[in-house]
Amino acid sequence: MFTAIADVLRTIAGAIATVVTLPFRAVARLFGGAADSAHGRH
């Protein structure tokens, strides 16, 4: 039973981590692209 609870918690933690990191990855990609284009122009 404890292993089942651990599996559920691990799955929930993984889902939360994915949802939390996605916006940061999108923002980092946006800022990274803006920085690359700005440096490219100069």
N, C-alpha and C positions, 0 to 999 in steps of 0.2 A: 504494500500500500504506500509506503514511504517513497518507493521508487516511482510510482505513478504520480504522486504529488510533485516529486522533483522534476519529472518529465514535463508536467504541465507548467510548472514555474519556469523551466528552462525555455519552453516554447513561447510563453508570454514575454519573458525577458528578451528573447530574440526578436519578437515582433515589435516590442517597444523600442529596442535599439535600432531596428531598421527604420521605423517611423521617425525617430528622433534624428537619426543621422542623414536621412534623405534631404531635408531642407538645407542642412549645413553643406551637403555636397553640392546642391543646386546653387546655393549662394557662392560657394567657393569657385564653382565653375564659371558663374557670371563674372565675379571679380577677377578670376584668372584670365578669362577671355578679354575683359576690358583692359586689364593691365598689359596683356600681350599685344593687343591692337594699339594701345597708346604707345608702347615701346617700339612697336613696329613702325609707326608713323614717324617717330623721331629717329 
